[in-house]
Amino acid sequence: MFGREVLHMQAVIANMPPKWLAERQNSEAAQWDEMWNGVLHMPPMPNRIHQRFGRNLLIYLHTYWAIPRGCQVDQEVNLTTPEDEARWRFNYRIPDLVLLTPDRFHFDKVEYMAGAPLVVIEIRSPRDETFEKFPFYAGLSVPEVWVFDRDSREPELYRLADGSEYKLLEPTADGWVRSPASGVEFRQALPGKVWTRIDGDETTLKELDM
C-alpha cells in the first residue's frame, strides 16, 4: 500500500508499552539498543558485512596496536559519562569499537564504560545515527572518532578541535590518513578495500577485508 518507503520509516513512541519493551529486551537485536538521555533508540541489527568488518578491524587493532603498547581495544561497549555513571542505563551509546590507553583503563567498569576512550570507532550503515552521536562523544572529550562506511570501507578520521567539534583529518599526498592519537593509518585504494598500518611500519601493513 505504501510502497518501499515503509522500510525507511522512523517512529517516535512517547511511552513505550511495557509489553513491547519486554519483547524487545528479550530479542537478539536489543544488544545494539541505546538510551539517549532516557530516550530509547533501536537501530536495526548490523548485517553480516558490518559485523565481519568490525571483527577484522578488532583483530588487527588488538594484534598490531593494543598488545605491543599494553593498550586495550573493545567491541560494542555501553559508553556513558562519569556524571551519569550511577544511572548509566538512561544515557549511553554503543560504538562499534573503542581504543583505551592504560591511563584510561579505570573507565572500564566491565558492564559499561564511564569516561572517554582514546578513540571511538563507528561503522556507518545506511540511515544510522553515527554523526548524531558526535556531540555526545565531544561532551566526553573523546580525542578522535573514526568512521568507516560499511559498504565502501571509506575511512574518515575526526579529531576533536577546541574541545567541542570534530574536524575531518585530511589524507597525505599518497592517500594515507593518520590518527595522531594512536599512530594507526588507513588508506583506501579501491571502493570496498582499505589498507592499514601503524606509524608507517610496513611490517604491520594489512588489507582489511570482510
GROMACS elastic network, one bead per residue, 0.5 to 0.9 nm:
[ bonds ]
;  ai    aj funct       b0    kb
    2     5     6  0.66841   500
    2     6     6  0.63021   500
    3     6     6  0.64305   500
    3     7     6  0.86196   500
    4     7     6  0.58393   500
    4     8     6  0.77527   500
    5     8     6  0.53469   500
    5     9     6  0.66408   500
    6     9     6  0.52284   500
    6    10     6  0.88574   500
    7    10     6  0.88668   500
    8   127     6  0.81272   500
   13    16     6  0.60237   500
   13    17     6  0.89780   500
   15    18     6  0.88812   500
   16    19     6  0.83827   500
   16    20     6  0.68210   500
   16    21     6  0.64255   500
   16    40     6  0.88753   500
   17    20     6  0.53705   500
   17    21     6  0.62986   500
   17    22     6  0.87178   500
   18    21     6  0.50075   500
   18    22     6  0.60540   500
   18    23     6  0.85551   500
   19    22     6  0.51942   500
   19    23     6  0.62382   500
   19    24     6  0.86376   500
   20    23     6  0.50987   500
   20    24     6  0.61359   500
   20    25     6  0.86285   500
   21    24     6  0.50602   500
   21    25     6  0.61209   500
   21    26     6  0.86371   500
   22    25     6  0.51343   500
   22    26     6  0.62761   500
   22    27     6  0.87989   500
   23    26     6  0.52654   500
   23    27     6  0.64575   500
   24    27     6  0.52198   500
   24    28     6  0.82672   500
   24    29     6  0.75867   500
   24    30     6  0.59609   500
   25    28     6  0.79916   500
   25    29     6  0.82365   500
   25    30     6  0.54024   500
   25    31     6  0.80983   500
   25    33     6  0.89174   500
   26    29     6  0.85918   500
   26    30     6  0.71731   500
   27    30     6  0.56707   500
   27    31     6  0.81971   500
   28    31     6  0.63770   500
   28    32     6  0.87326   500
   28    45     6  0.83652   500
   29    32     6  0.61358   500
   29    33     6  0.74388   500
   29    42     6  0.83464   500
   29    43     6  0.83100   500
   29    44     6  0.70242   500
   29    45     6  0.54108   500
   29    46     6  0.88229   500
   30    33     6  0.51008   500
   30    34     6  0.86894   500
   30    42     6  0.74116   500
   30    43     6  0.88021   500
   30    45     6  0.83934   500
   31    34     6  0.85482   500
   31    45     6  0.86770   500
   31    76     6  0.88016   500
   32    41     6  0.89258   500
   32    42     6  0.71782   500
   32    43     6  0.67759   500
   32    44     6  0.79493   500
   32    45     6  0.69846   500
   32    46     6  0.85660   500
   32    76     6  0.79586   500
   32    94     6  0.69176   500
   33    40     6  0.70847   500
   33    41     6  0.57785   500
   33    43     6  0.63917   500
   33    44     6  0.87499   500
   33    93     6  0.84359   500
   33    94     6  0.79385   500
   34    39     6  0.82383   500
   34    40     6  0.59497   500
   34    41     6  0.51418   500
   34    42     6  0.66430   500
   34    43     6  0.82387   500
   34    78     6  0.81912   500
   34    89     6  0.86923   500
   34    90     6  0.87463   500
   34    91     6  0.77304   500
   34    92     6  0.60728   500
   34    93     6  0.54426   500
   34    94     6  0.65870   500
   35    38     6  0.56256   500
   35    39     6  0.53581   500
   35    41     6  0.59708   500
   35    42     6  0.87671   500
   35    88     6  0.89440   500
   35    89     6  0.68590   500
   35    90     6  0.55164   500
   35    91     6  0.50004   500
   35    92     6  0.54312   500
   35    93     6  0.68298   500
   36    40     6  0.63548   500
   36    41     6  0.70592   500
   36    90     6  0.68358   500
   36    92     6  0.61896   500
   36    93     6  0.72891   500
   37    40     6  0.84063   500
   37    90     6  0.56740   500
   37    92     6  0.77951   500
   38    89     6  0.82778   500
   38    91     6  0.61824   500
   39    90     6  0.77351   500
   39    91     6  0.82269   500
   40    90     6  0.85950   500
   42    45     6  0.89210   500
   43    46     6  0.83864   500
   43   128     6  0.70249   500
   43   129     6  0.83454   500
   44    47     6  0.86448   500
   44   128     6  0.85890   500
   46    49     6  0.79785   500
   46    50     6  0.57457   500
   46    51     6  0.63549   500
   46   125     6  0.77564   500
   47    50     6  0.53847   500
   47    51     6  0.63308   500
   47    52     6  0.87271   500
   47   125     6  0.88825   500
   48    51     6  0.50247   500
   48    52     6  0.59336   500
   48    53     6  0.84152   500
   48   210     6  0.88175   500
   49    52     6  0.52771   500
   49    53     6  0.60967   500
   49    54     6  0.85056   500
   49   150     6  0.70929   500
   49   151     6  0.76438   500
   49   210     6  0.62726   500
   50    53     6  0.54033   500
   50    54     6  0.61995   500
   50    55     6  0.86669   500
   50   123     6  0.68940   500
   50   124     6  0.83912   500
   50   125     6  0.76238   500
   50   150     6  0.56673   500
   50   151     6  0.80572   500
   50   210     6  0.83194   500
   51    54     6  0.51295   500
   51    55     6  0.61351   500
   51    56     6  0.87174   500
   51   210     6  0.86049   500
   52    56     6  0.61846   500
   52    57     6  0.85452   500
   52   209     6  0.83546   500
   52   210     6  0.53122   500
   53    56     6  0.51843   500
   53    57     6  0.61062   500
   53    58     6  0.85004   500
   53   123     6  0.84296   500
   53   150     6  0.77899   500
   53   153     6  0.86588   500
   53   208     6  0.72770   500
   53   209     6  0.66608   500
   53   210     6  0.50288   500
   54    57     6  0.51557   500
   54    58     6  0.60811   500
   54    59     6  0.86729   500
   54    75     6  0.82332   500
   54    96     6  0.69037   500
   54    97     6  0.76751   500
   54   123     6  0.73432   500
   54   210     6  0.86640   500
   55    58     6  0.50654   500
   55    59     6  0.62483   500
   55    60     6  0.86907   500
   55    75     6  0.84556   500
   55   210     6  0.86817   500
   56    59     6  0.51074   500
   56    60     6  0.61849   500
   56    61     6  0.86362   500
   56   208     6  0.64830   500
   56   209     6  0.72974   500
   56   210     6  0.71656   500
   57    60     6  0.51556   500
   57    61     6  0.61320   500
   57    62     6  0.84322   500
   57    97     6  0.87359   500
   57   208     6  0.67539   500
   57   209     6  0.89373   500
   58    61     6  0.52964   500
   58    62     6  0.59484   500
   58    63     6  0.84721   500
   58    73     6  0.70028   500
   58    74     6  0.74849   500
   58    75     6  0.73001   500
   58    97     6  0.72433   500
   59    62     6  0.51732   500
   59    63     6  0.60558   500
   59    64     6  0.85127   500
   60    63     6  0.52426   500
   60    64     6  0.59308   500
   60    65     6  0.76242   500
   60   196     6  0.88088   500
   60   206     6  0.81768   500
   60   208     6  0.82127   500
   61    64     6  0.54264   500
   61    66     6  0.61293   500
   61    67     6  0.85080   500
   61    72     6  0.89200   500
   61    73     6  0.69624   500
   61    99     6  0.86503   500
   61   184     6  0.85993   500
   62    65     6  0.58007   500
   62    67     6  0.60189   500
   62    68     6  0.88537   500
   62    71     6  0.84137   500
   62    72     6  0.71179   500
   62    73     6  0.59925   500
   62    74     6  0.86375   500
   63    66     6  0.63486   500
   63    67     6  0.57857   500
   63    68     6  0.76462   500
   64    67     6  0.66065   500
   64    68     6  0.65591   500
   64    69     6  0.87768   500
   64   197     6  0.84090   500
   64   198     6  0.74384   500
   64   204     6  0.66482   500
   65    68     6  0.59852   500
   65    69     6  0.63910   500
   65    70     6  0.85504   500
   65    71     6  0.74823   500
   65    72     6  0.85979   500
   65    73     6  0.87344   500
   65   182     6  0.81114   500
   65   183     6  0.87048   500
   65   184     6  0.77174   500
   65   198     6  0.72577   500
   66    69     6  0.54198   500
   66    70     6  0.57816   500
   66    72     6  0.52075   500
   66    73     6  0.64410   500
   66    99     6  0.81100   500
   66   100     6  0.83764   500
   66   101     6  0.83367   500
   67    70     6  0.52107   500
   67    71     6  0.61900   500
   67    72     6  0.74977   500
   68    71     6  0.77364   500
   69    72     6  0.87422   500
   69   101     6  0.82858   500
   70   101     6  0.75570   500
   70   102     6  0.71060   500
   71    99     6  0.76509   500
   71   100     6  0.59012   500
   71   102     6  0.58910   500
   71   105     6  0.85452   500
   72    98     6  0.82420   500
   72    99     6  0.59186   500
   72   100     6  0.50102   500
   72   101     6  0.64492   500
   72   102     6  0.77818   500
   72   105     6  0.80084   500
   73    97     6  0.68796   500
   73    98     6  0.56392   500
   73   100     6  0.61867   500
   73   101     6  0.89286   500
   74    77     6  0.69787   500
   74    96     6  0.84428   500
   74    97     6  0.55416   500
   74    98     6  0.54105   500
   74    99     6  0.67444   500
   74   100     6  0.82660   500
   75    94     6  0.88129   500
   75    95     6  0.76306   500
   75    96     6  0.56271   500
   75    98     6  0.65455   500
   76    79     6  0.87446   500
   76    94     6  0.54285   500
   76    95     6  0.56000   500
   76    97     6  0.58039   500
   76    98     6  0.78741   500
   77    93     6  0.80019   500
   77    94     6  0.54805   500
   77    95     6  0.67008   500
   77    96     6  0.77025   500
   77    97     6  0.74777   500
   77    98     6  0.76817   500
   77   110     6  0.86615   500
   77   111     6  0.77672   500
   77   112     6  0.61550   500
   77   113     6  0.68066   500
   78    88     6  0.84887   500
   78    89     6  0.85325   500
   78    92     6  0.58668   500
   78    93     6  0.58752   500
   78    94     6  0.51265   500
   78    95     6  0.79424   500
   78   111     6  0.71673   500
   78   113     6  0.60376   500
   78   114     6  0.85609   500
   79    88     6  0.83292   500
   79    91     6  0.84262   500
   79    92     6  0.51328   500
   79    93     6  0.52079   500
   79    94     6  0.59942   500
   79    95     6  0.76964   500
   79   112     6  0.59758   500
   79   114     6  0.61481   500
   79   115     6  0.74437   500
   79   116     6  0.83385   500
   79   117     6  0.89974   500
   80    83     6  0.83397   500
   80    84     6  0.64793   500
   80    85     6  0.66286   500
   80    88     6  0.59114   500
   80    89     6  0.83868   500
   80    91     6  0.62126   500
   80    93     6  0.67441   500
   80   112     6  0.72701   500
   80   113     6  0.60747   500
   80   115     6  0.66036   500
   80   116     6  0.85990   500
   80   140     6  0.83776   500
   81    84     6  0.51870   500
   81    85     6  0.61927   500
   81    88     6  0.76389   500
   81    91     6  0.80333   500
   81    92     6  0.77556   500
   81   113     6  0.80207   500
   81   115     6  0.53677   500
   81   116     6  0.78073   500
   81   136     6  0.89469   500
   81   139     6  0.84983   500
   81   140     6  0.64155   500
   82    85     6  0.50982   500
   82    86     6  0.83883   500
   82    88     6  0.87331   500
   82   107     6  0.84170   500
   82   113     6  0.87164   500
   82   115     6  0.56555   500
   82   140     6  0.86525   500
   83    86     6  0.76814   500
   83    87     6  0.87239   500
   83    88     6  0.87727   500
   83   114     6  0.83193   500
   84    87     6  0.53256   500
   84    88     6  0.51826   500
   84    89     6  0.86085   500
   84    90     6  0.80462   500
   84    91     6  0.69498   500
   84    92     6  0.87198   500
   84   114     6  0.79324   500
   85    89     6  0.84356   500
   85    91     6  0.88989   500
   85   112     6  0.87439   500
   85   113     6  0.85164   500
   85   114     6  0.60956   500
   86    89     6  0.85794   500
   87    90     6  0.58798   500
   87    91     6  0.74684   500
   88    91     6  0.54129   500
   88    92     6  0.63140   500
   88   112     6  0.78883   500
   88   114     6  0.81915   500
   89    92     6  0.65257   500
   92   112     6  0.87321   500
   92   136     6  0.89875   500
   93   133     6  0.76496   500
   93   136     6  0.82676   500
   93   137     6  0.89768   500
   94    97     6  0.83795   500
   94   122     6  0.89560   500
   95    98     6  0.69224   500
   95   120     6  0.62318   500
   95   121     6  0.59495   500
   95   122     6  0.55291   500
   95   123     6  0.83009   500
   95   130     6  0.87151   500
   96   120     6  0.76316   500
   96   121     6  0.56833   500
   96   122     6  0.52363   500
   96   123     6  0.65149   500
   97   119     6  0.82797   500
   97   120     6  0.59382   500
   97   122     6  0.69765   500
   97   123     6  0.89022   500
   98   117     6  0.61539   500
   98   118     6  0.74249   500
   98   119     6  0.56396   500
   98   121     6  0.60608   500
   99   117     6  0.58213   500
   99   118     6  0.54889   500
   99   119     6  0.50594   500
   99   120     6  0.65103   500
   99   121     6  0.82952   500
   99   182     6  0.86995   500
  100   103     6  0.79526   500
  100   104     6  0.58291   500
  100   105     6  0.64479   500
  100   116     6  0.86515   500
  100   117     6  0.52308   500
  100   118     6  0.53620   500
  100   119     6  0.72596   500
  101   104     6  0.54817   500
  101   105     6  0.66422   500
  101   117     6  0.78187   500
  101   118     6  0.66865   500
  102   105     6  0.51359   500
  102   106     6  0.81508   500
  103   106     6  0.73403   500
  104   107     6  0.57267   500
  104   108     6  0.78076   500
  104   115     6  0.78902   500
  104   116     6  0.75599   500
  104   117     6  0.66470   500
  104   118     6  0.77426   500
  105   108     6  0.56552   500
  105   109     6  0.89194   500
  105   117     6  0.87010   500
  106   109     6  0.73617   500
  106   113     6  0.87249   500
  106   114     6  0.86191   500
  106   115     6  0.86514   500
  107   112     6  0.85502   500
  107   113     6  0.53475   500
  107   114     6  0.50244   500
  107   115     6  0.52544   500
  107   116     6  0.75091   500
  107   117     6  0.80031   500
  108   111     6  0.79957   500
  108   112     6  0.65322   500
  108   114     6  0.66479   500
  108   115     6  0.80764   500
  109   112     6  0.53433   500
  109   113     6  0.54634   500
  109   114     6  0.72650   500
  110   113     6  0.70184   500
  113   116     6  0.83078   500
  113   117     6  0.86284   500
  115   140     6  0.65019   500
  115   141     6  0.86024   500
  115   142     6  0.84919   500
  116   119     6  0.80866   500
  116   120     6  0.87098   500
  116   137     6  0.77316   500
  116   140     6  0.54248   500
  116   141     6  0.61452   500
  116   143     6  0.80460   500
  117   120     6  0.65506   500
  117   140     6  0.87978   500
  117   141     6  0.87542   500
  117   142     6  0.59872   500
  117   143     6  0.79157   500
  117   144     6  0.88015   500
  118   142     6  0.60580   500
  118   143     6  0.58695   500
  118   144     6  0.67311   500
  118   145     6  0.88864   500
  118   181     6  0.70691   500
  118   182     6  0.79814   500
  119   142     6  0.63641   500
  119   143     6  0.63264   500
  119   145     6  0.56630   500
  119   146     6  0.72611   500
  119   181     6  0.78003   500
  119   182     6  0.81874   500
  120   137     6  0.82184   500
  120   142     6  0.73675   500
  120   143     6  0.86792   500
  120   144     6  0.66243   500
  120   145     6  0.50002   500
  120   146     6  0.63711   500
  120   147     6  0.87009   500
  121   144     6  0.85821   500
  121   145     6  0.57753   500
  121   147     6  0.59305   500
  121   148     6  0.78656   500
  122   130     6  0.65672   500
  122   145     6  0.75171   500
  122   146     6  0.62131   500
  122   148     6  0.64175   500
  122   149     6  0.86349   500
  123   130     6  0.79311   500
  123   146     6  0.83610   500
  123   147     6  0.57570   500
  123   149     6  0.58764   500
  123   150     6  0.56781   500
  123   153     6  0.86755   500
  124   127     6  0.83809   500
  124   128     6  0.66443   500
  124   129     6  0.81195   500
  124   130     6  0.61553   500
  124   131     6  0.88934   500
  124   147     6  0.65549   500
  124   148     6  0.59017   500
  124   150     6  0.54667   500
  124   151     6  0.86629   500
  125   128     6  0.56851   500
  125   129     6  0.87392   500
  125   130     6  0.83914   500
  125   148     6  0.89545   500
  125   149     6  0.66808   500
  125   150     6  0.54874   500
  125   151     6  0.78014   500
  126   149     6  0.87269   500
  126   150     6  0.82223   500
  127   130     6  0.87933   500
  128   131     6  0.83866   500
  128   132     6  0.87905   500
  129   132     6  0.51272   500
  129   133     6  0.65656   500
  130   133     6  0.55687   500
  130   134     6  0.73543   500
  130   147     6  0.79973   500
  131   134     6  0.53730   500
  131   135     6  0.83759   500
  131   147     6  0.89754   500
  132   135     6  0.69639   500
  132   136     6  0.82437   500
  133   136     6  0.54111   500
  133   137     6  0.64648   500
  133   138     6  0.87655   500
  134   137     6  0.50900   500
  134   138     6  0.60320   500
  134   139     6  0.84918   500
  134   145     6  0.80757   500
  134   165     6  0.80920   500
  134   166     6  0.75975   500
  135   139     6  0.60026   500
  135   140     6  0.86076   500
  135   164     6  0.77024   500
  135   165     6  0.76411   500
  135   166     6  0.89063   500
  136   139     6  0.50503   500
  136   140     6  0.64268   500
  136   141     6  0.87508   500
  137   140     6  0.50666   500
  137   141     6  0.62733   500
  137   142     6  0.55643   500
  137   143     6  0.86817   500
  137   144     6  0.88152   500
  137   145     6  0.80404   500
  138   142     6  0.59116   500
  138   143     6  0.80192   500
  138   160     6  0.69732   500
  138   163     6  0.68302   500
  138   164     6  0.55500   500
  138   165     6  0.65330   500
  138   166     6  0.74921   500
  139   142     6  0.78143   500
  139   163     6  0.81400   500
  139   164     6  0.71023   500
  141   144     6  0.87374   500
  141   160     6  0.74775   500
  141   163     6  0.65258   500
  141   164     6  0.78413   500
  142   145     6  0.73687   500
  142   159     6  0.86587   500
  142   160     6  0.71918   500
  143   158     6  0.85273   500
  143   159     6  0.59397   500
  143   160     6  0.52731   500
  143   161     6  0.85356   500
  143   163     6  0.86679   500
  143   166     6  0.87934   500
  143   181     6  0.72266   500
  144   157     6  0.71558   500
  144   158     6  0.55323   500
  144   160     6  0.60016   500
  144   166     6  0.77994   500
  144   179     6  0.78607   500
  144   180     6  0.87132   500
  144   181     6  0.72518   500
  145   156     6  0.83980   500
  145   157     6  0.61144   500
  145   158     6  0.51357   500
  145   159     6  0.65992   500
  145   160     6  0.81589   500
  145   166     6  0.79441   500
  146   155     6  0.71238   500
  146   156     6  0.57941   500
  146   158     6  0.60654   500
  146   159     6  0.86882   500
  146   179     6  0.88104   500
  147   154     6  0.81511   500
  147   155     6  0.59236   500
  147   156     6  0.50565   500
  147   157     6  0.63085   500
  147   158     6  0.79646   500
  148   151     6  0.86686   500
  148   152     6  0.81474   500
  148   153     6  0.54858   500
  148   154     6  0.55098   500
  148   156     6  0.62463   500
  148   157     6  0.86155   500
  149   152     6  0.55926   500
  149   154     6  0.53284   500
  149   155     6  0.68481   500
  149   156     6  0.84038   500
  150   153     6  0.56407   500
  150   154     6  0.80797   500
  150   192     6  0.86011   500
  151   154     6  0.81990   500
  151   191     6  0.81132   500
  151   192     6  0.62509   500
  152   155     6  0.88716   500
  152   190     6  0.83398   500
  152   193     6  0.72442   500
  152   194     6  0.87561   500
  153   188     6  0.74670   500
  153   191     6  0.66771   500
  153   192     6  0.51099   500
  153   193     6  0.61090   500
  153   194     6  0.61010   500
  153   208     6  0.88601   500
  153   209     6  0.89934   500
  154   187     6  0.83193   500
  154   188     6  0.62406   500
  154   190     6  0.89923   500
  154   191     6  0.71421   500
  154   192     6  0.75383   500
  154   193     6  0.80333   500
  154   194     6  0.70822   500
  155   177     6  0.83379   500
  155   186     6  0.68581   500
  155   187     6  0.74729   500
  155   188     6  0.72673   500
  155   194     6  0.77264   500
  156   168     6  0.68244   500
  156   169     6  0.73933   500
  156   170     6  0.86978   500
  156   177     6  0.83233   500
  157   167     6  0.83238   500
  157   168     6  0.58609   500
  157   169     6  0.56134   500
  157   170     6  0.82507   500
  157   177     6  0.74697   500
  157   178     6  0.79452   500
  157   179     6  0.69881   500
  158   166     6  0.54662   500
  158   167     6  0.51691   500
  158   169     6  0.57343   500
  158   179     6  0.85741   500
  159   165     6  0.82158   500
  159   166     6  0.52054   500
  159   167     6  0.53500   500
  159   168     6  0.65507   500
  159   169     6  0.68412   500
  159   179     6  0.82706   500
  159   180     6  0.84251   500
  159   181     6  0.87506   500
  160   163     6  0.59515   500
  160   164     6  0.67286   500
  160   165     6  0.56448   500
  160   167     6  0.63534   500
  161   164     6  0.63487   500
  161   165     6  0.54912   500
  161   166     6  0.57578   500
  161   167     6  0.64168   500
  162   165     6  0.67251   500
  162   166     6  0.87027   500
  163   166     6  0.84488   500
  169   177     6  0.69643   500
  169   178     6  0.79148   500
  169   179     6  0.82690   500
  170   175     6  0.89314   500
  170   176     6  0.86670   500
  170   177     6  0.63549   500
  170   178     6  0.86451   500
  171   174     6  0.76230   500
  171   175     6  0.52701   500
  171   176     6  0.51003   500
  171   178     6  0.73655   500
  171   186     6  0.88733   500
  171   187     6  0.81907   500
  172   175     6  0.52586   500
  172   176     6  0.54314   500
  172   177     6  0.62566   500
  172   178     6  0.84963   500
  173   176     6  0.75522   500
  174   187     6  0.86050   500
  175   186     6  0.83088   500
  175   187     6  0.56882   500
  175   188     6  0.73494   500
  175   189     6  0.81234   500
  176   185     6  0.62766   500
  176   186     6  0.55190   500
  176   188     6  0.79267   500
  176   195     6  0.89502   500
  176   196     6  0.87110   500
  177   184     6  0.85742   500
  177   185     6  0.55151   500
  177   186     6  0.54502   500
  177   187     6  0.64322   500
  178   181     6  0.88480   500
  178   182     6  0.84020   500
  178   183     6  0.62396   500
  178   184     6  0.58926   500
  178   186     6  0.66179   500
  178   198     6  0.88156   500
  178   199     6  0.78861   500
  179   182     6  0.55462   500
  179   183     6  0.51838   500
  179   184     6  0.54155   500
  179   185     6  0.61566   500
  179   186     6  0.86153   500
  180   183     6  0.55733   500
  180   184     6  0.79223   500
  181   184     6  0.83017   500
  182   185     6  0.87626   500
  182   198     6  0.84033   500
  182   199     6  0.86699   500
  183   197     6  0.86147   500
  183   198     6  0.57287   500
  183   199     6  0.50437   500
  183   200     6  0.85209   500
  184   196     6  0.71458   500
  184   197     6  0.60278   500
  184   199     6  0.61090   500
  184   200     6  0.85083   500
  185   195     6  0.82029   500
  185   196     6  0.54343   500
  185   197     6  0.53412   500
  185   198     6  0.59414   500
  185   199     6  0.67509   500
  185   200     6  0.75181   500
  186   194     6  0.67164   500
  186   195     6  0.55627   500
  186   197     6  0.67557   500
  186   198     6  0.89327   500
  187   193     6  0.87048   500
  187   194     6  0.56371   500
  187   195     6  0.51607   500
  187   196     6  0.64469   500
  187   197     6  0.89723   500
  188   191     6  0.70481   500
  188   192     6  0.81023   500
  188   193     6  0.59922   500
  188   195     6  0.61578   500
  188   196     6  0.88465   500
  189   192     6  0.86934   500
  189   193     6  0.64296   500
  189   194     6  0.64650   500
  189   195     6  0.75962   500
  190   193     6  0.54517   500
  190   194     6  0.74296   500
  191   194     6  0.79428   500
  192   209     6  0.78899   500
  192   210     6  0.89585   500
  193   207     6  0.70280   500
  193   208     6  0.68115   500
  193   209     6  0.64823   500
  194   206     6  0.86453   500
  194   207     6  0.58831   500
  194   208     6  0.57556   500
  194   209     6  0.75002   500
  195   205     6  0.69787   500
  195   206     6  0.56756   500
  195   208     6  0.60457   500
  195   209     6  0.89136   500
  196   204     6  0.77062   500
  196   205     6  0.56703   500
  196   206     6  0.55249   500
  196   207     6  0.63952   500
  196   208     6  0.72972   500
  197   200     6  0.61805   500
  197   201     6  0.63104   500
  197   202     6  0.67572   500
  197   203     6  0.79760   500
  197   204     6  0.50422   500
  197   206     6  0.65352   500
  198   201     6  0.55896   500
  198   202     6  0.79970   500
  198   203     6  0.87444   500
  198   204     6  0.60996   500
  198   205     6  0.75202   500
  199   202     6  0.87892   500
  199   204     6  0.89465   500
  200   203     6  0.88549   500
  200   204     6  0.82730   500
  200   205     6  0.83514   500
  201   204     6  0.57033   500
  201   205     6  0.70199   500
  202   205     6  0.50113   500
  202   206     6  0.87344   500
  203   206     6  0.85730   500
